[in-house]
C-alpha cells in the first residue's frame, strides 16, 4: 500500500475533445457530460481517479468549455483535493493538453491520466504499486483481445511499440496511465501533440514504458462512437462491477428505473439506459435506447437504436416539405447550403426518402412516421441483420427522437432492373442472404427481444387470405363468392402445413425491388416488417415474384442454391411441397396488395402486376400437386383478370 507522504500524484482527466465520432450526442453537450447508465462520464472518471492519493486534480476543457467548468465546480465538494480546470484556447491533443494543464497544479512526481470517454472497472491502486515498484517512466493499462490492438508488449512487460497496424499489436491502449512528470519534457516543442510522442521518445532514449494487462474479471469500454456508447450500456448493465463504486451504484439504479418503467406499461428490451425525471407513454417500446435526463415521450411508438435527448420528444408527420434535422448535416460534416437533395419515389407507409449529395459523397436520408410501429424498428432490424452477416445498407446516423435515418447510398439498381446472367447471379446471392437470415437468425436466443412485427400465426395467414378476397376477388375481379368457397378446405390445409414449420426470422417482403445490387453485391432493404414465420415464405417471395416471373429452371436453380446454403450453415432443409404452399400464401397477399394499391390508393402502376401475379399463382399450385382447387382458382382468376383489365387471356 502506498502512503500519501511517499509520493505525490496529480490526477488528470482528459475532457477537452470535441467528440466528433460521438455526434450527434456531442452537438448538444460536451463529451464529458454524456451519461453512461444515467451518470455523466466526468463523474465516473472523477470517482475512479480519486481512489488514489492525489495532491490535485486537473480537468482540461475546450469543446463547450463553460459547461465542463460548471460541472466541475458543482462536483468539487465530492473531491478532497484542489481541482483545476485547464481551458484550452485551441485543442492541444493529449500531450499538449497535459503539458498545459499540469502547470495549474502543485508540483508532483507522477501524473495519473484518465480519458473521460473511457470506462474502466479496475483497482488503480494496483496500477500505482506496479508503476512505483518498477520505476518505469510510464505504466499504461492495456486491454488484450479488444479494440484496435496496436500496442506491442514484450514478455517482460516492457512496451516495444505503440502504433503497429491494427490487429498486429496484441494489446489496446486503455486510455488510463501513470507517468513520471519529467516524461512531459520529451514532448515535441510544437503546441499540439500526443502523449504517445513522448512515450516513443522515451523508448528511443532507453527508458522503460511498461504495460499492465487488464485482468479478465475487469471491464473496459471506449465510448468513442455512438455504436460503442450503446454497446457499453449493454455490457455494464449486466456485468458484475468489482471496483468502480459509482458505476456499481448506477447499475443498481438502472434496474430499479427499468422495473418502474415497465410497471407503467412501457416495453423495454435489449439495452435500455434511463436518465432521471423521464416520462415515457404507456404502450411505447424502447429497444437499445438510451433516454437522457428530463426526456418526455408522449407517443406510444417504437424507439430503437439511438438516444432520446432530454426535453419534449414528439415525432412530426411525414410531409413533402419536411427537411433533414440540422444534426444530420453536422454529424456528416455537410454544409446545408451546398448539399443537393433529390427526392426518391415513395416506398412504404409513413416513410419518405431523399438522396443527399455533398461533393463526391452521397447518402440516403429517410424520414418516418411513428404511426406505423415497424418504422421505428428499422434501425434495430438493421443491427440484427448486420450481426448475422446479412448484407444491409450501413446506417450512418439514426435520430429516433425525430424519426430520421441516414444510411449508405447503394445506387439505384435493384434485382428487377437486371437481366440475363447478371440477374440470375444476383438472385442466387439474395437466396444466400435469406439462408443466413433464416438459419443463423433462428439460433439467436434473444430474437424474441427484438421489436418484431406480428408473427405468422393462424390469424395473420387468415388476414392475408381475406385481404385477397376483399381487394382482388371482390374489388378488382368482382367474382362471385363461390370462387373462394371452392378453395376453403385447401386454405386450412395450406395454413396447417406452414404453421407446422419452424419459426425463424423472415424478411416478410423479399421481392426483387427490395434487393439492391451495388458493385456486384446484393443488399436487402425494407426489412422493417421482420417477424417470425416460415422460412419458405421469404424464398417464395423471392423466386415466385410477379415482378420478375422467373422461368421454372431459374426458380429451381435458386431453390437448390438456397437449400445448399442452408445445409452449409448446418441448417435443416424444408420438406417437399412447403415452398409451393408458401408461394400460394404469399401470392394471395401480393395480389390483394396490388388491388388495394391500384383501386383504393390510386397507384396505377400496380395494375400491371395483377396478371403476372396470377400466372405465378398458377405455377405454384401446379408444381405443388397438392392444391388442385387453388390451381383452378388461379386459372379462373387469370381469365377474369384478362377480361377486367382489357388484356388477352
Buried (B, 14 or more C-beta within 10 A) or exposed (E): EBEEEEBBBBBBBBBBBBBBBBBBBBBBBBBBBBBBBBBBBBBBBBBBBBBBBBBBBBBBBBBBBEBBBEBBEEBEEEBEBBBBBBBBEEBBBBBBBBBBBBEBBEEBBBBBBBBBBBBBBBBBBBBBBBBBEBEBBBBBBBBBEEBBBBBBBEEEBBBEBBBBEEEEBBBBBBBBBBBBBEBBEBBEEEBBBBBBBBBBBBBEEEBBBBBBBBEEEBBBBBBBBBEBBBBBBBBBBEBEBBBBEBBBBBBEBBEEBBEEBEEEEBBBBBBBBBBBEBBBBEBBBBBBBBBBBBBBBEBBBBBBBBBBBBEEBEBEEBEEEBEBBEBBBBBBEBEBEEBEEEEEEEEBEBBBBBBBBBEEEBBBBBBBBBEBBBBBBBBBBBBBBBEBEBBBBEBBBBBBBBBBBBBBBBEEEBBBEBEEEBBBBBBBBBBBBBBBBBBBBBEBEEBEBBBBBEBBBEEBBEBBBEBBBBBBBBBBBEBEEEBBEBBEEBBEBBBEBBBEBEBBBBBBBBBBBBBBBBEEEBBBBBBBBBBBBBBBBBBBBBBBBBBBBBEEEBBEBBBEBBBBBBEEBEBEEBEEBBBBBBBBBBBBBBBBBBBBBBBEEEEEEBBBBBBBBBBBBBBBBBBBEBBBBBBBBBBBBBEBBBEBBEEEE
